[in-house]
């Protein structure tokens, strides 16, 4: 299995951006299984702005952001006719391509800091660590020179403005994370 994180900003741009990635996964699903994690995009950005106005804890806002990731995942799954999976960890026989919609359950996961420092990148990396599988990250910004780049502590430092602060935790733990688009 391979975790593929699709940035919420890609979903915000519409099907002309996401569809080629789904088609690519469908063509590769004969060789491997994929679990897609969809980021929060504009929904989470709006929540982030609200957090500056309303006095809830950062953990409260984090939990709401996870629910918005699930909403985007459900939307993505419905649009592309893919099964949503909220318990991927317990699946014995996952489909060729599934969409993770279990982020709201992660409020109980102690390894994921409940703050703005933890984004969908870290959620995807945590899933990779938990399921012992590689993670491929697709963002609205291409890696340098358009060439896939495996994240290391050093490369994360160079490109940290494109990743959250918690991603290096999973790199240090040995998760194979590659920025592919």
N, C-alpha and C positions, 0 to 999 in steps of 0.2 A: 504494500500500500504506500501511496505517496500523498502527503498533505499538500494541497494547492491553495494558497491564500490569495484571493482575488480582492484587491483593494476596493473599499467602498466608493472611492472616488471614480473608479472605473464603472461601477454600477450607476453612479450619478450621471455618467456621460451617455448612457443609453446602449441599446442592443448592438449598434454598429461597432462598438468597442469590445463588448463582452462576447458576442457571438463567435468571433474567430477563435477565442480561447476555448470556448465550449466545444467547438468543432475539433480543435486540436486534441482536447482530452478524449473526445469520443473516438478519434482515430487511434489514440494510444491505449485506450481501455482494453484492447484485445491483448495487450502485453502486461498491463498492470491495473491495479485498482486505485481509484482516486477519491479522496475525501476533500471537498471544497469548503473552505472557510471564507465567508464573505465579510468584509469589513463594514463598519458603521456609516462611513461616508458623511453626507450632509446632515443626516439625522443626528449623528453624534457631535458634529461640529456645532449644530444649533444647541444641543444640550450643554456643550462646553461653554458657550456664550451665556446660557442661562445660569450656569454655576457661578458666574461672577456676580450675579444679581441676587440669587436666593441662597439663604444660609443653611443648606444641607451639607452633610459631610461629603468628603471626596469619595468615600466608600459608597455612599448612597448613589452618587452620580455614576460611579463605576458600574454599579449593578444595573442601573437604567441603561447605560451604554451597552452592556452585554445583551440586554433584552432587545435593543435596537439592532444589534448584530444578528440576532435570531430572526427579527422581522425581515431584514434584508436577505438573510439566507432562505427564509420561506418564500419570499418573493422570487428570488433567483431560481429556486427549485421549481416553483410553479411555472414560471416563464419558459424554462428549458425542459420541462417534463422530467425532472430528476427527482429521485426520492430524497426526502429530508431525513436526517438521522440525528436524533438527540441523544442517542446512547451508543455512539460508535465504538466505545471502548468495550462494550459487552457483546457486540455483534460477532458471531462465529463465521458467518458467510456474507460479508458486505457486498453490495451491488458494485458493478464496474465503476460507476460514478455516483457518489452520494454527496449531499450538501449538509454540512454540520449546522444544526439548529439547537444545540444543547448548551450554548454559552451562558444562558441565565443560570444554569445549574452550577456554574463555576464559582459562585459566591462562596462555596464551601471548600474550595481548593486552596490550601494554605500556600502553595508555591506561587500563586498568582497574586501579586500585591494589588489590593483593591484601591487603585488610584489612577490618575490620568497618565502615569508613567507606564501603565500596562495597556497596550492597544491590541488590536486584532493580530498584529504581527506576533506578539508574545503568546496570545491564545493559540495560534497555529503552531508556534514553536513548542509550547507545552504539550499539545496533542502529539506532535512528532516525538517528543521525549517519552510520553506515556505509552504510545503505540509502537515505539522503536522503529520509526520510519522517517525518511527524509521529508524535508519541507521545501516547497518551491513557492516563492513570493512573486506575485504579479502586481505591479504598481502602475500608476499613471505616469510615472517617471521611469524611463529606461535606465538600466545600469550603464556605467561608463562605456562608451563606444558601442553600445547595444549588445555587448557580449555578456552572457550569464556570469555572475560573480558569486562564488561561494563566500559566505560571510565568515570572517575570522575576527578576533578581537581588534586587530589592526585595521582591517577594512571597514569594520563597523565604525571605528573612530573617524575614518576619512569620510564616511557617508552617513553619519549619525543623524543628520537632519532629515533623512528619509525613513528612519526606523525609530521605534520607541526605545526608552532607556532600559527596558527589561530584556530585550532581545539578546544582549551579550551574556545574560545569565544562562540561556539555553545553548549558546555557542560554547561557553565554558564547560557545560555538561556534556558536550559531544554531539549535539543535534546537528545534522547535516542540513544547513539552511543555505539555499541558493536563490539569489535575486535574479529572476529570469526575464522580467519585463516590467 
